[in-house]
């Protein structure tokens, strides 16, 4: 797999996606297992496959944290995993404890992740043409590597610390508890750093730009672009003639009835 990817790299762009936390694998994603294994893990896997299918792109590495934990499936400990699209693969980098930990406890280990990832890149026949970080922790790592290597940096925040802190405090959570539980100051500092250095910031909606990123010191709407998440039309489509979507209707009806009975 490695030899094939390297041989084809000269024909097109080599893109490195970085998404550090959560349980990421190519198939049977454990969505909802915890707060860190949700939509972002699905998003980055789909993005890696979609990018690899584009003309002009020959290699896509989705880079995440390697986890060796007897409580979890052994697939999360594999250093490399080919994805569905030709030229796309997951690369798992050692960082901190071998066991799975929540994203709030990873901050002190991110410098080690940066060092190990840079060493991985330097061992390749070719450095990536582009870094694309997802979430603040990956943004922290990608900013460091971009400074050292000169690789351009694209960032997608997915959610933002300043906005989350504002909402948590509005709900009544004291500021010291927000900081203790979410390590919010380190997250916000990393977000400011990546906003100050990213060549491009991708958001899902205009509201993110105008109401969430606006809270940051390094707010620069001119460097932000909206790319709404797509839909896999092979999985979702209108009912065909004569097809009764009873399973979906019954699932929706269950929520309707729960509202009526409240």
N, C-alpha and C positions, 0 to 999 in steps of 0.2 A: 504493500500500500504506500509506504513512504517513498519508495523509488519511483513509482508511477506519478505521485503528486509532484515530486521534484522535477521530473523530466518534463512535465507539462507546464511548469510554472512560467517558463519563458514566453509562452504563447499568450498570456493574459495576466490580469492583476492577481495578486496574492493578498487576500484580506484576512486580518486577524480580528475576530470578535472576542471580546473579553466579558465574561459574566461569571463572577467568582462564587457567589453563594447559591444555596439551594441544591437540590439533587437533580442533576442534568444528565440525561442519556437520550439516545436516539429513538427508542421505542418504549411504549408503555410507561410514559411519564407518570410519576406518582403525584399528580396534581392534588393539592389540598392536604398533603400529608402533614405539613406544618405551614407557618406563615411565610416561610422563605421559598416554598416550592409551589408556586402558583402560576399566574399568567406570564410572568417574565421568562420562566424556564421554557414554556411552550413557544413564546415569541421568538426567543433566540435560536431554538432548534429549527423552527420554520423559516426564519430569516436566513440561516446558514444554508439550508437546502435551496431556498429561492434564489439567493445570490449565486450559488454555484451553477445554477441552470442558465444564468444570464450570459449572453455573448460578451466576450472580452474579459471574463473572469475565469481563471483556470484553477484557483485553489482558495478554499475558505477553511480556516481553522477556527473552531469554536472552543475557546480556552476557558477552563473552569478549574475548580479545586479538586484534587484527588482525595478520595475518602476511603479509608480502610477501616471498616467498622462491622463487627460481627452481627450487629443488629440490623444491618442493611444488606441488600443484594450485592454480590461481588462485582457486578457490572460497574459500580461507581469507583472501583479500584483499578480499572484498566487504564493504562497510560494513554492508549489510543483506541478510538472506536470509529469505524467508518459510518457515515451517515447515508441516508437514502440516495442523495444526489451524488453523482460521480464528481470527485474532486473536493468533497466536503468531509470533514472529520472532526471529532471531538478530541481535544488534547487536554489531559488532566495533569496539573502541576502540583507538586507537593508544597504544603504551606501549613506551618503550625502543627498542632496535634493531628495524629492520623484519623482520629474519630471525627464524626460529624458534629459541627457546632453551629450555633445560630450566627447570623451576620453581625449582630451587635458585639460579638466576642471575637471577631476576626481582625479588628483594626490593628492590634499590636503585632499581627503576623503578616501584614500586607507588604512590608519592606522585604521580607523573605520571599514572598510571592513574586515581587518585582525582580529580585535578583535571579531567582530560578527561571522565570519566564524569559528574561533577557539572555540568560545562558542558553536556553532552548533555541531562541531565535538565532543566536550566533553559531549554533551547531548546524543550522540548516544551510543548504546551498545558496539560499537567497533570503534576505530579510523581507518581511511583509511590505507592501506598498502603502498600506493604510491600517491604522488601528481604529476599532470602533468599540468603545466601552459602554457597558450597560450597568446603570446604578452607580451610586457614589463610590463604593469600594473599588469597583473596576476603573472608575474614572481616576481615582487616586493612583492606582498602579499604572494606567495608561499614560497619565501626565508625566510620571517619572521616566518611563521608557521613551516617550516622545522627546523629552528634553535631551536624553542621552543619545538617541539614535537619529533624531531629526525626522522621524516618521510623522506624517500628518495625523491629526487626531479628530475623530468624529465621536460625539457623545449622545447617548439617549438616557435621560434620567429615570424614566418610568414613574418615579414618585420623588418628591422633594422634601428635604428636612425642614426648611423654614415653614412651609405650608403645613406639614404634619404637626410640627410643634405648636403652631398657632391654633390648629383645630383641637389638639389634645388639651391645651390650656383652656380653650373656650368651653370644653366639656367638663372642666372642673379639676383636671389633674394638675397638681402643683408642679412648678417648674423643676424643682429638685428631683421629683419622681420621674418626670419626662427624661431628664438627663441620665438618671441612674438606670432606667429601664432600656432606653434606646441609644445611649451614647451619642446624643444628638449633636453636641458641639463638634465632635470630631467629624461627624457626617457633614455638617454644614460647612466646616472649613474645607473639606475635600471637594464639596460641590462648588464653593467659591473658586478654589484652585483650578478645577477643570473648566469652569466657565471663563476664567481668565486666559486659558491656554488653548481651548478647543478651536479648531478651524471651522467646525460646523456643529451645531446642536440640533438634533432631530426631535420633534415633539409629535404627539398624536393629534393634538387639537390646538386651535388658536387660543383657547382659554388658558392652556398651560403657559403660553408665552406672556399673555397679558395680565394674568392674575397670580401665577405662581412664580415664574422666573423673575417677574418684576420686583419681587421681594429681595433680590440679591444685589450686592454691591457691584458685581461684574455683569450686570444685566446688559445685554447687547442684542436687541431683537434683530438687528441687521444680519447677524450670523446664525439665525434660527430659521428652520424650515419645517413646515407641517407635512408629515407623511402619515395619513391615517392607516391604522392596521387593516389589512385586507381580509378577505373571506375565501376559504377553500371551497370553491363551487363543486368540487367532486364529493364533498361531504354534506353541503347544504344547498338545497334547491327547492323551488316551489313544488307543491304536490303535482304529480303527473295525473293525467286524465284517468279517472276511476280509482285513484289512490286515496285512501282515507288515512290521514296521519293520526290514527287513534292514540298511539302511544304518547305523542306530543300533546294532543288535546287533553288527555287524562292527566298528564303531569301539570299542565297549566291550570286545569280545573281544580286541582288540589289546592293550589295557592289562592285561587279565587274564593273557594269555600272557606279557607282559613281567615281571609280578610272579612268575609261576611259574618263569620261567627265570632269575631273579636269583640 
